[in-house]
Every structure is written in structure tokens, then in C-alpha cells.
Amino acid sequence: MKKPTRKQRTVMMTDSDWQDLKETAAAAGMTVSAFIVHRLAGSAEDHGSDPRTDARLERIERSVRILEEIERLRLSADDETWEKVSAIVEARMEIDRKLD
């Protein structure tokens, strides 16, 4: 079976939209082309998802993980304190999940 040929396509958008698209694709770790194709392929399954929101949420998640690691290192001299903090955070997250 012959491999499909990729062809260049043209889209029109504002410079601001293009910049947003580039940033969103970069945040997802993809080229703009790959990001567009990926989002279009997934669009039939995911009508309500906004790729910019998804990318922002991924950046927020990474940031939170970094902050968690910083706090873990800061409190590492006292493992008991870290365990208490972790338990409080887990309990709060469980309460938040029940409220959703």
C-alpha cells in the first residue's frame, strides 16, 4: 500500500491567533501541524475540549508538581512534617472531589 503524500495546506488567521496556536502546540510538545491534525482527529470524540485550555491545564499541572517537589525538598529534613502536610492535602482533595 502506498504511503499517503503529505501536502502543504493554507489557513488564514490573525497574528494573535497564530501566536496562541504556536504556544498551545509547544505546550503540548507538538509542532503546529501535528497539533492541528491531532486536534482534528480527536474532535469527533471531544466536542467540548478547548486545546488552549488543555495546554494551560497541563502547564498548571507541571507547575504544581514543581511546587510539590520544592516543598518536599524544603521539608525533607523533617519527614514527619511532610507526612502530615501530605495527609492534609490528600484529605482536602478528597473533600473537593466530593463537592464536584
Backbone as CSV, one residue per row, in Angstrom:
resi,resn,N_x,N_y,N_z,CA_x,CA_y,CA_z,C_x,C_y,C_z
1,MET,0.839,-1.180,0.000,0.000,0.000,0.000,0.887,1.247,0.000
2,LYS,0.562,2.184,-0.844,1.336,3.414,-0.987,1.088,4.335,0.212
3,LYS,2.174,4.888,0.726,2.087,5.813,1.846,1.432,7.114,1.382
4,PRO,0.465,7.633,2.138,-0.187,8.887,1.733,0.825,10.031,1.655
5,THR,0.660,10.868,0.673,1.537,12.023,0.484,1.009,13.195,1.307
6,ARG,1.894,13.783,2.051,1.519,14.977,2.806,1.662,16.186,1.903
7,LYS,0.698,17.075,1.982,0.716,18.291,1.170,0.568,19.495,2.075
8,GLN,1.146,20.583,1.655,1.017,21.820,2.398,-0.392,22.370,2.216
9,ARG,-0.987,22.850,3.294,-2.318,23.455,3.271,-2.207,24.865,3.833
10,THR,-3.174,25.676,3.534,-3.159,27.061,3.982,-4.377,27.340,4.839
11,VAL,-4.159,28.034,5.932,-5.260,28.526,6.758,-5.031,30.012,6.981
12,MET,-6.099,30.715,7.209,-5.984,32.143,7.473,-6.385,32.394,8.912
13,MET,-5.584,33.220,9.601,-5.877,33.597,10.980,-5.122,34.868,11.314
14,THR,-5.522,35.476,12.395,-4.826,36.694,12.821,-3.460,36.320,13.390
15,ASP,-2.587,37.307,13.483,-1.277,37.067,14.096,-1.447,36.597,15.536
16,SER,-2.415,37.170,16.227,-2.674,36.782,17.614,-3.128,35.320,17.701
17,ASP,-4.025,34.920,16.809,-4.479,33.525,16.782,-3.316,32.579,16.471
18,TRP,-2.456,32.980,15.537,-1.300,32.162,15.166,-0.366,32.000,16.358
19,GLN,-0.127,33.092,17.070,0.754,33.035,18.247,0.155,32.111,19.307
20,ASP,-1.146,32.230,19.554,-1.825,31.340,20.506,-1.678,29.885,20.080
21,LEU,-1.866,29.623,18.794,-1.764,28.263,18.279,-0.352,27.714,18.467
22,LYS,0.651,28.523,18.146,2.039,28.090,18.316,2.353,27.784,19.779
23,GLU,1.895,28.649,20.686,2.147,28.442,22.115,1.433,27.195,22.623
24,THR,0.213,26.999,22.172,-0.560,25.835,22.600,0.086,24.551,22.101
25,ALA,0.508,24.548,20.843,1.177,23.374,20.287,2.480,23.090,21.024
26,ALA,3.251,24.148,21.290,4.518,23.973,22.007,4.274,23.417,23.411
27,ALA,3.244,23.936,24.083,2.922,23.446,25.430,2.531,21.972,25.403
28,ALA,1.950,21.538,24.294,1.563,20.132,24.141,2.742,19.293,23.636
29,GLY,3.890,19.946,23.364,5.068,19.237,22.884,4.942,18.783,21.437
30,MET,4.224,19.557,20.628,3.967,19.174,19.240,4.288,20.324,18.307
31,THR,4.496,19.979,17.027,4.578,21.011,16.008,3.159,21.538,15.776
32,VAL,3.060,22.691,15.153,1.739,23.244,14.860,0.959,22.284,13.964
33,SER,1.607,21.756,12.933,0.919,20.832,12.019,0.420,19.596,12.753
34,ALA,1.291,18.990,13.538,0.896,17.781,14.271,-0.237,18.093,15.250
35,PHE,-0.159,19.261,15.889,-1.181,19.646,16.848,-2.542,19.796,16.163
36,ILE,-2.562,20.467,15.016,-3.818,20.668,14.290,-4.408,19.322,13.878
37,VAL,-3.581,18.466,13.299,-4.072,17.157,12.859,-4.572,16.351,14.060
38,HIS,-3.812,16.378,15.150,-4.211,15.646,16.363,-5.554,16.147,16.892
39,ARG,-5.708,17.450,16.959,-6.957,18.008,17.489,-8.124,17.708,16.555
40,LEU,-7.909,17.771,15.271,-8.981,17.456,14.330,-9.369,15.992,14.423
41,ALA,-8.396,15.124,14.561,-8.686,13.695,14.664,-9.451,13.395,15.948
42,GLY,-9.170,14.141,17.009,-9.851,13.911,18.281,-11.140,14.682,18.423
43,SER,-11.427,15.566,17.482,-12.588,16.434,17.640,-13.904,15.670,17.626
44,ALA,-13.951,14.534,16.934,-15.193,13.758,16.895,-15.500,13.163,18.261
45,GLU,-14.445,12.917,19.046,-14.629,12.316,20.363,-14.803,13.371,21.455
46,ASP,-14.235,14.544,21.258,-14.127,15.517,22.339,-14.656,16.869,21.880
47,HIS,-15.964,17.028,21.857,-16.573,18.256,21.354,-16.321,19.460,22.253
48,GLY,-16.244,19.260,23.553,-16.176,20.391,24.463,-14.783,20.839,24.834
49,SER,-13.762,20.172,24.367,-12.407,20.474,24.784,-11.830,21.622,23.973
50,ASP,-11.197,22.533,24.656,-10.511,23.650,24.012,-9.018,23.383,24.136
51,PRO,-8.286,23.273,23.023,-6.872,22.927,23.103,-6.064,23.920,23.926
52,ARG,-6.452,25.193,23.898,-5.715,26.170,24.717,-5.933,25.894,26.189
53,THR,-7.154,25.546,26.555,-7.442,25.216,27.952,-6.691,23.962,28.356
54,ASP,-6.690,22.948,27.487,-5.977,21.713,27.782,-4.495,21.985,28.012
55,ALA,-3.887,22.786,27.148,-2.462,23.094,27.278,-2.189,23.896,28.543
56,ARG,-3.062,24.835,28.850,-2.890,25.625,30.078,-3.007,24.737,31.304
57,LEU,-3.956,23.817,31.284,-4.113,22.897,32.411,-2.875,22.019,32.571
58,GLU,-2.286,21.602,31.468,-1.059,20.812,31.542,0.081,21.628,32.138
59,ARG,0.175,22.915,31.745,1.217,23.779,32.319,0.981,23.981,33.806
60,ILE,-0.279,24.157,34.199,-0.599,24.322,35.619,-0.225,23.064,36.388
61,GLU,-0.564,21.907,35.825,-0.234,20.645,36.491,1.281,20.502,36.677
62,ARG,2.058,20.826,35.629,3.516,20.749,35.755,4.019,21.712,36.822
63,SER,3.457,22.910,36.861,3.867,23.898,37.855,3.567,23.423,39.266
64,VAL,2.415,22.839,39.445,2.047,22.326,40.768,2.990,21.198,41.183
65,ARG,3.342,20.342,40.241,4.283,19.262,40.561,5.641,19.811,40.962
66,ILE,6.080,20.879,40.296,7.348,21.509,40.656,7.260,22.087,42.059
67,LEU,6.159,22.772,42.339,5.979,23.335,43.686,5.936,22.231,44.746
68,GLU,5.290,21.128,44.421,5.250,19.992,45.346,6.661,19.487,45.633
69,GLU,7.458,19.380,44.591,8.826,18.904,44.773,9.646,19.879,45.605
70,ILE,9.466,21.178,45.368,10.175,22.189,46.162,9.805,22.056,47.640
71,GLU,8.512,21.923,47.910,8.065,21.782,49.296,8.574,20.482,49.919
72,ARG,8.573,19.417,49.140,9.074,18.145,49.661,10.542,18.274,50.048
73,LEU,11.318,18.937,49.189,12.728,19.146,49.486,12.910,20.068,50.688
74,ARG,12.068,21.093,50.758,12.163,22.035,51.876,11.859,21.353,53.206
75,LEU,10.909,20.435,53.180,10.501,19.756,54.406,11.193,18.409,54.601
76,SER,12.121,18.066,53.723,12.721,16.732,53.779,13.524,16.479,55.041
77,ALA,13.970,17.525,55.689,14.701,17.336,56.936,13.792,16.791,58.028
78,ASP,12.491,16.980,57.834,11.532,16.517,58.835,10.463,15.683,58.130
79,ASP,10.720,14.384,57.982,9.793,13.503,57.277,8.407,13.494,57.917
80,GLU,8.353,13.638,59.219,7.057,13.639,59.899,6.199,14.822,59.443
81,THR,6.809,15.992,59.281,6.080,17.169,58.820,5.568,16.943,57.405
82,TRP,6.416,16.374,56.548,5.996,16.115,55.173,4.816,15.153,55.146
83,GLU,4.838,14.141,55.951,3.733,13.175,56.006,2.449,13.856,56.469
84,LYS,2.549,14.737,57.454,1.365,15.464,57.933,0.810,16.374,56.840
85,VAL,1.695,17.111,56.161,1.265,18.006,55.086,0.599,17.195,53.975
86,SER,1.195,16.075,53.602,0.632,15.229,52.548,-0.751,14.725,52.927
87,ALA,-0.920,14.322,54.166,-2.219,13.822,54.624,-3.274,14.922,54.587
88,ILE,-2.911,16.125,54.986,-3.849,17.251,54.955,-4.259,17.560,53.521
89,VAL,-3.287,17.600,52.613,-3.568,17.892,51.203,-4.463,16.812,50.613
90,GLU,-4.166,15.553,50.867,-4.993,14.457,50.349,-6.419,14.545,50.881
91,ALA,-6.581,14.852,52.158,-7.922,14.980,52.738,-8.680,16.124,52.087
92,ARG,-7.999,17.232,51.860,-8.643,18.379,51.227,-9.054,18.057,49.786
93,MET,-8.194,17.353,49.070,-8.514,16.979,47.700,-9.712,16.030,47.656
94,GLU,-9.797,15.139,48.623,-10.938,14.210,48.678,-12.228,14.991,48.940
95,ILE,-12.193,15.971,49.806,-13.365,16.814,50.085,-13.757,17.562,48.816
96,ASP,-12.775,18.141,48.113,-13.046,18.873,46.880,-13.673,17.973,45.817
97,ARG,-13.181,16.733,45.701,-13.746,15.791,44.723,-15.220,15.495,45.040
98,LYS,-15.533,15.377,46.311,-16.924,15.111,46.713,-17.818,16.311,46.426
99,LEU,-17.255,17.523,46.501,-18.031,18.731,46.225,-18.298,18.912,44.742
100,ASP,-17.416,18.373,43.898,-17.607,18.483,42.440,-18.762,17.620,42.073
